[in-house]
Amino acid sequence: MHILISNSSPDPIYEQIKNEIKRQIVTGALKDGEILPSIRKLAMDLQISVITTKRAYDDLEKEGLIAFGCWEGDICSREDKELIKEKKLQAD
């Protein structure tokens, strides 16, 4: 999974991560059941705080877009694309 973050963006980093994962689910880059990087691994890859990564993952779980505990503490995507698109349209 490839996520770009920008320190010059007005959006907080956790929000950038959350939006990028949502985008990848909608476009099919992340498939239902696919294992995402652990919170620690993603934080290390992006060179950011584990707390920031956890915030993004927690928000995605609250929205029903991912679920914890698929494999050894990692997470997996778990919602169909149409529902995600509908939620995105409601948010805009």
C-alpha positions in Angstrom: 0.0 0.0 0.0 1.3 3.4 -1.0 0.3 6.5 1.0 1.6 10.0 0.4 1.4 12.6 3.1 2.2 16.3 2.9 3.3 18.4 5.8 2.2 21.5 3.8 -1.4 20.2 3.5 -4.0 22.0 5.7 -5.4 18.6 6.6 -3.9 16.8 9.6 -1.7 13.8 8.8 -4.2 11.3 10.3 -6.9 12.7 8.0 -4.6 12.4 5.0 -4.0 8.7 5.8 -7.7 8.1 6.4 -8.7 9.7 3.1 -6.0 7.9 1.1 -7.1 4.5 2.5 -10.8 5.4 1.7 -9.7 6.3 -1.9 -7.9 3.0 -2.3 -10.9 1.1 -1.1 -13.3 3.0 -3.5 -10.9 2.5 -6.5 -10.4 -1.1 -5.8 -6.7 -0.8 -5.0 -7.6 -2.3 -1.6 -9.9 -5.3 -1.9 -12.3 -6.6 0.7 -10.3 -8.8 3.1 -6.9 -7.5 2.1 -4.5 -7.2 5.0 -3.4 -3.6 5.7 0.0 -2.7 7.3 0.0 -2.8 11.1 -0.2 0.5 12.9 3.4 0.3 13.8 4.6 -0.7 10.3 2.7 2.1 8.6 4.0 4.7 11.2 7.5 3.5 10.5 7.1 3.5 6.7 5.7 7.1 6.8 8.1 8.2 9.5 5.3 9.5 11.7 4.0 8.8 15.2 2.2 5.5 16.0 -0.5 7.7 17.7 -1.2 9.5 14.4 -1.5 6.2 12.5 -3.7 4.7 15.2 -6.0 7.7 15.0 -6.5 7.2 11.3 -7.2 3.5 11.7 -9.5 4.1 14.7 -11.5 6.6 12.6 -11.8 4.2 9.7 -13.0 1.4 12.0 -15.6 3.7 13.5 -16.9 4.5 10.0 -17.1 0.7 9.3 -14.5 0.8 6.6 -12.0 -1.6 8.2 -12.0 -4.2 11.0 -9.3 -5.1 13.5 -8.0 -8.6 14.1 -8.0 -10.2 10.7 -4.4 -11.5 11.0 -2.2 -11.1 14.1 -3.4 -7.6 15.0 -3.4 -6.2 11.4 -6.6 -4.9 9.8 -8.4 -5.6 6.7 -10.9 -3.6 4.5 -14.4 -4.9 4.8 -17.1 -2.7 3.2 -18.5 -2.7 -0.3 -17.6 0.2 -2.6 -21.1 1.5 -3.1 -21.6 2.1 0.6 -18.3 3.9 0.8 -19.2 6.1 -2.2 -22.5 6.9 -0.6 -20.8 7.9 2.7 -18.3 10.0 0.8 -21.1 11.8 -1.1 -22.9 12.5 2.2 -19.7 13.9 3.7 -19.1 16.3 0.8 
